[in-house]
Structures are given as C-alpha cells and as structure tokens.
C-alpha cells in the first residue's frame, strides 16, 4: 500500500481509480486481457484496505457518445473473474446508473463505470468542458488513484483534471512504469541497446532523436527499415516507405556515425509479392536487404539478421524494445520478432534489465507464447513510454507530483 500512503486510511472511502482497460475485442470476446490483469493489483490492494473502489476507463475511440461495440461490459465480467468477486457495472459514466452503483457499494467492493469516452468532456480540448466533466467524476469519489499508464500522456478529464479536484496518488502500476523508465533514461547500465520496429519511422522520430544521445546501439527492424534502406540508396520494391522521412533517416545515420552509436539495419529480409491476407498462402523468400525485387515487399527481418540482432543484444545490460520486427501475426513472418524476444529473455537471465515497450511488442510476446515473467518489464502503454523516452512531460504524471 506504499503508493497510497498519502491518502491516509482509505477504509470506507470512495476511491476513483483510472485504469487502462483498453483491450482488443473480437465482438464481445477479449482477445488479449493483459491490460486487465495489469490493473488488478492496485484495485485489489485498495479493496483489501476497505475502500469502495470505483474504476473508470476507456475502450477504443468512440466519438463522445455511447456505442455498443465499445462498451466495457465484457471487461467488467473479466475483471470480476480475475478479482474473484463481482464487479458492479454502471451503464453510464457519471449519470443515474453510476451514482446508484457507487451509492450501493460496501467497503471492499468494486464497481466499473461505462466507457469514459462516451462523454465528450473526457477528450475535449476545451478546459472548461473537460473541467465540468471532471467535476461530475470527482463528485463520485473522495480520492483519486491514477493507474492507467497507457493514458498518462493525455491531458484528459479522467487522467488530468480529476486529479486537480481530489486528494490523489499514483497507483502501483504507474509507479512501477515510471520507475523503469527512469532506469532507462537516468544513467542506464551499459551496454544500453534499443530495438525499434513497427511500421513507421514517423512514429519514432522523437525517440530516435533522444536515444541517439543515450544508447550504445540502435537495432532497427519492422516496416520502418525500408525508409532507412531507401535512404542508403537501395531498392525496396513495394515495401512500406515514407518518402518524406528519407532525409531524416540519412541525418540519423550520419549522426550515429559521428557520435559512435551503432545503428544496425537488417542485412537480409523476408519478402513476398503481396501482403498476407486470408485469400492466399504466403510465399516467403529471403533476399539480401540491398537486393529486394521490384515486385516484392519486405515483411520481416531475415534469419541472418535475427541472428545478428541476437548477437548485438547478447552482452546488453539494459534493453528497450518497441515495435515488432515483422508481421508477427502470420507465422511465416514472425521469426524476426521471436529472435528479438528470445534475446531479451537471455538478457533478463543474465541479470540485465529488459523492457518490452508496450503496444504491439507486448501483444507479440504473448501471441508468440513467451512467459511474461521472462522479461524485466512489459509496459502497458506504448505511446506513454515513447513520449517519456522522447523527454516529453506526461501531463497525467506532472499533475500528481504537485
């Protein structure tokens, strides 16, 4: 309960907890409950201390109005299973249902409010509109615990404004995330290796910028590789390409050379003539990275590159990995991502810090069957981790520190 000591004794108090329960759904079936499981310890600790826990969260991107497909009802059911206790579900966020459900809670019981983004005030850019909604949320509680790490980079009512209205504290999940990110940015143990993948260079510009000054090696895979290869003058065929980032990539390669940071790009790639879809069986071919056929597109780093990346990670003491190496959802293009994940588990075994930076990378290690305990830390918030590593202030954290 260390994180909440600033709130004093919470027994009998209504504690509003902002969790990140934004899970992928197939209809009403949760396909990956990682974020729900990550939210359980804080909720459980507060309930065990006798608090009346009121959980608020979002799912997907509704446009400020209720949409059935974004209802948190399936999440309430799964949260109840994981807690081993019924979770009362309010069919609105701050309306009659929410007030009735919160009023009905006994000490140690848990309620979940409907998707907070069903209210336009949650994501409004207008401070007054956000504030008015935060007033309604705050009226449901006596204290606030911020535990949704995946949203702390957003200046939203349930993350930012509500903290200004109630006694507040960091939840255990957010505290653990911030602790790990500090270890990646303040005197990281060396060698420090950063592995970046995912589809676009443009998503990672700020991170590359900042980490070129901090890391010893930068390994680059995923769709963003092809903009780097093109920047070096190579043919990339039909591969994903961001023409407007070519100069930026050239500048990064130049800067790395001047500052003695090693940027490792794949020497071979797995290509096919079409992006995988249900209609055809993939026909993967391994080619040299500087010899991609004009009618092919790259879908994974090749086997030699997987081995090179693993070798580059072998002596690392600190690793941050964000973004898969290829289209890991399809078996034929998952080997690069698997090689990196496997190398990270060995860093952990050797006593180093291995951090999987949220988003698709976290989904990938679960989808590929790795034991989550084999990694030092699996972040629950890709965007928030990246913004922290870019050196940006996270409004949802700053507001808790005043």
Buried (B, 14 or more C-beta within 10 A) or exposed (E): EEBBEEBEEBEEBBBBBBBBBBBBBEEEEBEBBBBBBBBBBBBBBBBEBBBBBBBBBBBBEBEEEBBEEBBBBBBBBBBBEBBEEEBBBBBBBBBEBBBEBBEEBEBBBBBBBBBBBBBBBBBBEEEEBBBBBBBBBBBBBBBBBBBBBBBBBBBBBBBBBBBEBBBBBBBBBBBBBBEBBEBBBEEBEEBBBBBBBBBBBEBBBBBBBBBBEBBBBBBBBBBBBBBBBBBEEBEBBBBBBBEEBBEBBBEBBEBBEEEEBBBBBBBBBBBBBBEBEEEEEBEBEBBEBBEBEEEBBBBBBBBBBBBBBBEBBEEBBBBBBBBBBBBBBBEBBBBBBBBBBBBBBBBBEEEBBBBBBBBBBBBBBBBBEBEBEBBBBBBBBBBBBBBBBBBEEBBBBEBBEE
